[in-house]
């Protein structure tokens, strides 16, 4: 393996760790996105709680977090596998940023940036399914569907073999982050504990209502209930 592989992967993680959405919330509205909506430091919460126009610069930067190290790896001749791992490291940094107490987002935007480099056809595939979920009012299960079907789509259009393990890794990162939920405690007693775990894994939230969840504010009852576990 090239001696430049590990530094590139570390670079990917560090780039991913830049909390773009949090900075937008602080600079534009003076708010902490971790205490609003889903509690994720993500472009979707910038859209809901900061400014809709801000999703453009935040989204472009989040795409570049994984896209740039993957592109750089290819330019350096490190191969598709190392370049893909560097992009996935950026996803991990976005989800668990070292600069921000490991409190981050869900990694979909960086993963889309990675796809633009290693499998460009995967970008519109993922984006179309996410858009369908958004139009239907809940993109969380559609994100899982996009990741699960991505290897099949890549096989159908003759995409690189690296797409299947990359999608599997991204699916694991997504489920792990949903379950960990930036350290939000789970209810102590069953059966509510089991219900919340299942909601997190499949719906990316703790309560039944999607609209109430994404619009939560620090003083809302659902926020207090979630914090109390």
N, C-alpha and C positions, 0 to 999 in steps of 0.2 A: 504494500500500500504506500502511496506517495506520502512523504513527510508533511505535505501541505494539507492532507485530508483532515486531520484533527483540528488544526487552526481554523480551517474553513467551517467545520461543524460548530466550533466554539463561537466563531463570528456569527453564524446563523442564529444560535441561541441568544447571543447578546443583542443582535438587531431585533429579534422577536420580543425581547424583554422591554423594549421602549414602549411605555404605556400611552400610546397615541390618543386613545379615546379619553383616558383620564385627563390628560393634559388639555384636550379640547374642552372638557367639562369645566376644569378649573379656570382656564384662561377666558372662556367665553361667558360662563354663567356663575363661576365661583362655587360650583357644587362638586360633591364627591359622588361619582357614578356608582361606587360600591354600595351606596345607601339609597339608590333609586332603582325602580323597576326590578329587573332580574338580579341586580347586584353584580352583573358581569361588566368588565371594562371592555366594552365592545362598540362597534359601529352602530348596531341596532339601538343601543341605549343613547348614543349621541343623537340619533334620529328622533327618539321619543322625548328626550329630556333636555337636550342642549339646543341644537339648531339643525334643521333638515339640510341646509346647504353644506353644513360642516361634514356631512357623511362623505362628501366627495374627497376633500383632502385627507381625511382620516382613512377612508377606504383605499385610496391610492397608496398611501404610506404603508398600510397593513398588507396590501398585495405585494409591495416591494420588499417587505421584511423577509419573505421566503423566496420571492422571485429573484432578487439580486444574488444571494449566495448560491442559489442553484445555477443561475446564469454564469456567475463567476467560476464555479467549479467546471462547467463545460468549457469555458474559455481557457482555463488553465490545463485542460486535457485530463482532468481527474476522473472522467467517466460519468455515466448516467447514474450509477448506484450511489457514488459518493455525493454527487450533486443533489440527488433526491434526499439523502439523509441530512444534508446541510439544510435543505428547505424544511424538512420535518423538524429539525432542531429549532428552527425559527418558530414553527407552530407551537412546540413545547415551551419556548420562551414567551410567546404571546399568552399561552394558557397559564404558565407559572413563571412570571417575570422575576428575575433575581433583583431588579432595581425597585420592585414594588411589593415586597413581602409575599411573592408568589401568588398574588391575587390578580387574576387576569381575565381574559375572554374565553371564547370557545374555539378559536383557531380557524374558522372557516375562511375568513378573508385571506390569511396567509397561505392556506392550502390552495385557494384559487390562484394565488400568485405563483405558487409552485407548479400548478398544472399548466399555466400559461407558458412555462419554460419547458417542462418535460413532456407534456401531452396537451397541446393547445386545444384539441377537440374536447378535452374533458372540461374545459372552462365553460363553454356554453351549455354542456350537458348538466353540470352541477348548477349553474346559474338558472337554467330553465326550471329545474325541479324546486329550487329554493323560491323562485318567483311564483311558481304554482302554489306552494305552501303559503306564501305571503298573501296572495290573492284570496286564498281560502281561509285566511285568518289565523293560521298556525303553521309556521315553517319548521318547527322542531322535528316532527316525525318525518317530514320530507327531506330534511338534511340527512337523516339515517338512511332513507331510501336512496338518496343520491349516492352516498358512499358505498352502499351495498351493491348497487347496480353499476357503478362506475367500471369495475373490472370487466363485466359482461359487455358494456358498451365499447371499452377499449379493445377487447378481443374482436368484436364485430367490425370495427373500422380499421383493424390492423395496428393498434397502438402498441407501444413498447411493453415488454413483459413486466417492467418495474412498476407499472400502474397497480397491479393487483396487490403486491405487498405494501405499496404506499397507501392505498385505500384502506387496507386492513389496519395498518398502523394508525392512520388518521381516525378510523372508527374507534379503535381502542382509546386513543387520546381524547376523543369526544365523549365517550361514555365515562371515562375516568373523571373528566372535568365536571360533567353533569352530576355525577354522584358525589364528588368532593365539594362541589358548589361553593368554592372559595371559603371553605371552612364553616359554612352555615350549619348549625347543629340539626340533627334529626330529632323528631319527636321521640320521647323515651318509651312510650307505651305502644304496644300493638293493639289493634291492627293499623292504627294511623301511621306508625313507623313504616310498615310494609307498603302502605299506599303511597307515602311520600317517596320512598325509594323507587317504586315503579313509575311514578310521575316524573321524577328526575330523569330516569333513564330514557323513557320514551317521549315525554312531553317537555322536558327541560324546565320544570317548575315544581313548586311544592303544593300549590292549590289547584282546584279544578278550573277556575276561570283564567283563561289566557290574557284577556284584556285587563283584568284587575291586577294580574301579576306584573305585566310589563309597565303599568302605570303607577306602581306603588311609589310612595314617598316616605321619608323617614318616620313621620308621625302617623302613618296609616295603621289600622289594626292588624292587617295582614303582615306588615313589616314587624310589628312588635311580637306577634305570634310566632313568626319565623325565627326571630332572634332568641325567643325564650325556648324554642324547641318544643 
